[in-house]
Amino acid sequence: MRFTRFAVAAAIAAFAMPAGAQMVKAQDPDSLVKALQGGGYAAKLEVDKVGDPMITSGVAGTTFQIFFYNCTEHKACATVTFHSGYDLKASPGLELINEWNRGKRFGRAYLDKEDDPILEMDVDLDDGGVSPLLFIDNMEFWASILADFEKQIGYRK
């Protein structure tokens, strides 16, 4: 019985956030900006073409956007998508994009209407969000797959 109470108390403590720690939630775009800036990344909060929040940031010389989705009246969003598009002189072609998608678990790629490559990665920030540390971990993962994708499409060597 004593062990059970200790185990329950330990489990609750493991999930408790330190006082003052703010979760990163799509419902609060400023929380993403603060997490990105806290992780050493630039972050500018803007509004996209339909009026939903959008963050512009960058990594290793590449500018990208974070789009907010599943929003109610352009607020109270649930998910975000990291997005990077490339305007290349020549399209890398569908075969190369399909090769990327077959070989990678994260970071879906496609060609837009002009046959330019696009890379996206979804992050679910609903139902309480994630810790700033986990959000930055996702950001670092995005930076890694972004670099790999840029090599794949011939944007960088």
N, C-alpha and C positions, 0 to 999 in steps of 0.2 A: 504494500500500500504506500509506504514511504517512497519507494523507488518510482512508483507510478506518478505521484505528485511532483517529484523532482523532474521526471521525464517531460511531463506536461509543461512545467514552468520553463524548462530549457527550450522546448519547442516554441513556446510563445516568445521567449527572449530572442530566439534566432530570427524570427520574422518581424520583430519590432524595429522600427526605424529610429535612429537617434533623434533626439529633440531638435527641431529646426531643419532637419533634412527634408528636402522637397522632392517628391517623385516627379519624373518626367512624364507628362501626359499630353496627348494630342488635344485635349480639351483646354490646355493652357500653353499656347504657342511660346510664350515667354519662358516657360520651363525648358523648352528645347534650346532656345537661344542661350540661356544661362548655362546649361550643361555643355553646349558646344564651346562657348567662350571659356568656361572653366577647364575644358579639355585642351585649350590652346588653339581653337579653330575660330575663324571669323564667322559671324552670323548676322545677317540683316533680315529682319522681319518685314515682309511686304505682303501684298495681296495679289492673288493670281487673276487670270482673265475672267473667272466666274465669281470673284469676290471672296473666295476662301483664303485663309492664311497661306503663306508661302515663305520659306526661308531660303536665302541665297548664301552659299558658303563656298569653300574651296579647299582643295588639298593637292599638294605637289604640282601647283600651277594649273589645275583643272577646276573651273567653276562648275558647281552643280546646284540643283534646287532640291528642297524638301517640300513636297506637295502634301497637303492635308486632305483627307477623304472621310466620307461618312459623316459629314458635318450637318448640323441642324441650324438653318438660317445663318450660315457662314461662321458658326461658332460650335462649341461642343462637338468637336471632331473626335473620331475614334482611332484612325490609323493614319500613317504617313508613308510616303514613297520617296526614297532617295532616287533622283533622276539626273542623268547626264546624257546630253545629246551632242552629236558631232557632225559638223558640216564639212564633209570631205570632198575633195575634187573628184574622186572616183569611189563608188560604192564598194564596200568589201564583199558584197554579194550574199545572197541568201544561204549558200552552202557554208560559208564561213560562220555566219550567225547561227545556223543550225548546229554546226560543230561545237560552238561555244555552249549552246543550250544543252546539248547531249552530254557534254563533259563536265558541266558545272552544276552544283546543287543550288547555289545561291546566285542571284544576279541574273535576271532574265533579260535577254537581248532581243531586239527586233529592228526591222527597218521601217522608217517612217514613210510618208507619202512621196518624199523626194529620194528614197532609197538611202537615206543617211542613217547610220547606226545609233541606236538608243540603248542605254543600259539602265535598268531599274531594280530596286530592292525594296520590298515592303517590310514595314515594321509595325506590329500591333501595339498600340499604346493605350488601349482601352482598359476598362475595369481596374482602375487604380494606377495604371502606368508602370514604369520601371524605375529602378534607381538610376541616378546620374551615372554611376560607374558602369552599369549594364548598358545604358544608352551610348556612352563613349566606346564601350566594347563593340557595339553594333557599328558605330561610326568608323572605328579602326578596321573592322571587317570590310565595310564599304570601301574604304581607302585601298585596301589590299586587292579586292576584286576589280576596282576601277583601274588600278595600275595594270593588272593582268589583262583586262579587256582592251585597254589602250594599246598594249603590245599585240594582242590578237588581231586588232583591226588595222594595225600599222600606223597608229597615231603617234606612238612613242616607240623607241627602240629599247 
